[in-house]
Amino acid sequence: MHAMVTARVPVEIRDQVNAQLREMGSSATELVNAAYDYVLKTGELPDVNRDGSPLHIALTDAQVNELRFRLRHATCAVPRSFWDERAALLRAEEKEG
């Protein structure tokens, strides 16, 4: 017996992967079955960054501008007690020297 699996994938990625799968003579069904088999065998999700290299995410100019805007406007109120406690800690560290 077979079950239908539904997933949300960005359209651009779906189209690119489907084209590659066609070139390989494969299908989305085979891809999903292979992923399920992998999880069954390893107990983990496939990870393309296992080689230890850092993950590199390329942002569009619009995403960079949005991130910069949000960071410039991000604020967090800090209670006065934080500064009092911080000053006390610094004084204690200076004494220990």
C-alpha angles and dihedrals in degrees: 000000000000130000129208116241122203124199138168114235127170107263094234092054093044092052094047094047093045089054091051091047091052090051088052092048090245137114143220088258092058090046093053092045090051091050092050090048090050092053091047092051099041106023088227140092117255108264120199091194098061091116088079095248113139119258111256117204117189113211126202118239089255091053092048091051092048091050092048091049092050093047092049091051098041111113135168125192112234117204118239089242089067091062093043091051091044092052091049091051092051091050090050091050091050091053091051086048 
